[in-house]
Amino acid sequence: VQLQASGGGLVQTGGSLRLSCAASRRTSSNNAMGWFRQAPGKEREFVAAVSWSGSGAIYADSVKGRFTISKEYGKSAVYLQMSSLKPEDTAVYYCAVGRRAVPSFDPSEYNYWGQGTQVTVSS
């Protein structure tokens, strides 16, 4: 399974971006999907994840109320609507497919990863 992420770019503080990620094919089982990010010199961190059905989502505390993850039921595609962006949101954002149907904060629970899309928020 290959994941293609898109939608990154340069935006000013307070602006918005919408990231998209689509899998090259549907996985053999029902899988949650998530977004992680990695800033220069930092470890990859969890951002948000959504269940296979799209009905349940979890978020990192740092993005709650600003980011919204969504997924179409039955499709291996996930979106991340980012609003009220801050300079500390600057990072490469990666989408991932989970091993199970329920979302997880743990990156080891994801077995397919996209190539990443750069998000830069200027102050």
Disulfide bonds with the S-S distance in Angstrom:
Cys21-Cys95 1.99
